[in-house]
Amino acid sequence: MIFPLPLAPFEEYMLLDDRSSHPMSFFLKLIFSGKSEPEGIDDALQSALRRHPLLSATVRETKKDRFFWFLSQPEEIVVSWVPRDEKLSASHIDLFSEPGLRVSARRQDRETELLFQFHHACCDGIGALRFIEDLLVAYAATDCGDNNGRDRRSVFRPIDDRCLLGRGRFGLTAWKLLKIAHRQARGLLGVRQFLMRRPVPLQPIETASVTAELPIDFPNTIAHQFSEAETTGLLTAARKAEKTVNDVLARDLFLAMSDFRSSRQLGNENEWLRLSIPMNLRSQEDVQLSASNVVSMVFLDRQSQDFANAETLLDSVNDEMQLIKTNQLGLTFPLSLQFSRPLPGAISRLRKLCGKPSCRGTAVLSNLGRPLQEVPLARCEGKIVSRGMLLERMEFLPPVRPQTVVAFGVFTYVDRLHVALQFDQRGLKKPEANELFRRFINRITETGGT
């Protein structure tokens, strides 16, 4: 039995940076066509939860500044079905009193929506997708129409709970850590820049709105999916420029934010706009890892003069991301948390840092790539089929933070790029969010040449 399980340093950071006004939660919304069976979904949820223990765990502070995961009963988590005319909404998750997963659902006409809310301390986007894969596989296995007696365990990909013990080591042995130590020196320069620079929010935010209560209709979202032709055009443009799609998206988001701010006569040449970009840190040793948080954050900072030339901006984004990847600088943030953790007062300092409502990023941009590619289920025109449900589309919504009022989630499903925005209506009204989103979508469309 691996529980109680100490929180990894990055999990502690996610826990302490959580607040009722700004939940450290992200969302995945799945929209299905076809007939859904609530009882079958409930049964599948329990099957999947038994394979991903952190999602049904709670946190206890066993003594001052010592946090542990304690396993709870998966049965505590159930699907909350809401009437068809109600919006799927959410609220703050308190890990000290409840597990870090909530699931709500509603049926409308021929569609079923499932909204998964994950506390970021217990799970990241990749881990959440592994859990959702198991739920879909389990739901498909509840279909007994063929009466073949198939054991659902035979179609699950293998998971080993013992892998959770190494989730904060990122596949690094002492020798591997020594080999990359000189590279991390560059990362320390990035930490210095992160601390010295003061990024600005997308637009000025009233102090009262930073601590205002969570809106009743949280989360507020906008979503768009590109056509196959538009997605192909974007891939072709990135390939032609010898850049990654992520590089292109980061460049286009910078330009969209610059356009938005310029239209309001905001900003000056000394201000920094910062993109916060999650980076997956899983290694080959994590192939059988259950849902957990094995991610870091990297940051791209740019000033107004950097937006004058789109090609130069793209080159600079690519150069910086290549430097981060080559030198494994995604490890710098979690390793700095890990090495400072034994020092006296480490948690007190982290609490103080997380308690400040200062702006730590102008926007978040998170790309899940091509999720659910390896799900062992049937396809219909490329779309996943689970029992009688056809997965039509998804939305991925990273968390917003105090003064970081926009967070973009991106992935590609059935060869179509999907972009979703979670925005904080306390600092960005719906018309303003629509304008920023439209500017970003238009920039991507222009890049793809369609």
ZILINUR-V842833 format. One line per field, one symbol per residue. ss: DSSP state (H for helix, E for strand, C for the rest). psi: psi as a letter, one per 40 degrees, with the letter a starting at -180 (. if undefined). A space follows every 10 residues. Layout:
ss=???
psi=???
This chain:
ss=CCCCEECCHH HHHHHHCCEC CECCEEEEEE EEECCCCHHH HHHHHHHHHC CCHHHHEEEE EEECCEEEEE ECCHHHCCEE ECCCCCCCCC CCCCCCCCCC EEEEEEEECC EEEEEEEEEC CCCCHHHHHH HHHHHHHHHH HCCCCCCCCC CHHHCCCCCC HHHHHHCCCC CCCHHHHHHC HHHHHHHHHH HHHHHHCCEC CCCCCCHHHH CCCCCCCCCE EEEEECCHHH HHHHHHHHHH CCCCHHHHHH HHHHHHHHHH HHCCCCCCCC CEEEEEEEEE CCCHHHCCCC CCCCEEEEEE EECHHHHCCH HHHHHHHHHH HHHHHHCCCH HHHHHHHHHH HCCCCHHHHH HHHHHCCCCC CCEEEEECCC CCCCCCCCEE CCEEEECCEE EEEEEEECCC ECCECEEEEE EEECCEEEEE EEECCCCCCH HHHHHHHHHH HHHHHHHHCC
psi=heiihihidd ddddddeiid dghgiiihhh hiiihihddd ddddddddde egddeeiiii gdihfhhihh hihdedhihh hiideiihii ahhheeeiif hihiiihhbe ihhhhhhhhe deiadddddd dddddddddd eehedefefh hddeeiiiih dddddedeef ehidddddde dddedddddd ddddddigii idihhidddd eiihidfhih iiiihiiddd dddddddddd efiidddddd dddddddddd ddeefiiiee ihhhhhhihh eiadeedfhi hihgiahihh hiideeedhd dddddddddd ddddddefed edddddddde deiheddddd ddddehfihe idihhhhebg ifdehgiiih feihhhbehh hdiihhgiii ihegehhhhi ihhffhhhhi hhihedehid dddddddddd dddddddef.
